[in-house]
Amino acid sequence: MPSRSGPAGPRILVVEDAEAIRVAVETALGSAGFTVRALADGTNLEAELSRFRPDLIVLDVLLPGRDGFALLRVIRRRCRAGVVMLTARDGVEDRLRGLGDGADDYVVKPFVLAELVARVAAVLRRTGRTRPAVEVGDLVVDVEAGMALHGGTPVELTATEWKLLSYLAGHRDRVVSKTQILTAVWGYEDYDPNLVEVNVSTLRRKLEAHGPRVVHTVRGQGYVLRGGRP
């Protein structure tokens, strides 16, 4: 299956048999700046581990054929990628089994996409596979350190503003729509232009207190993080 690519972001392999969940997870992770590839089962797992070389694997437990626990053992024999397991069963025994076999985190279905993205990013930080700092003109966005500098001055941001800036930084020089921003930052796709516009305006104001504009509006399309003119 083709990958949904961010700009050279960490590589995430999703193994999930439910198509609706698989597509939603692919879209959310791709929108967050990760390079994503997905499988419906573990048939081609070994080949994908060698070919795609994922930094992290989002792995469902209840899969046709080999289940998630069997695939986890394969993963641990072959690579050091982080593993976040998905399960519809909230039993302590299942979670302990997965963690004992080498999983890094567990997410119980149903889940909020924004939470899954945050957990994936947290595991990547712990395993040292995060993205390097992004530089756009005088702006430096250090995702791992959770810090933004503009003109050499730290920019104080709320949690939501930081998520918004991190998402734009992950898509540097690429136009992203308001719907894409809603999905990545707030975890839903209902079109609410005011929510995005208000937060982009506040983020701009804080950034421009220390340097030139880097968050630009592209009329009829969305926003882009870019030095100079859009």
Beta strands, then each sheet from edge to edge (+ up, - down):
strand 1: 11-15
strand 2: 35-39
strand 3: 56-60
strand 4: 82-87
strand 5: 105-108
strand 6: 134-136
strand 7: 139-142
strand 8: 147-150
strand 9: 153-154
strand 10: 215-218
strand 11: 222-225
sheet 1: 2+ 1+ 3+ 4+ 5+
sheet 2: 6+ 7- 8+ 9-
sheet 3: 10+ 11-
end
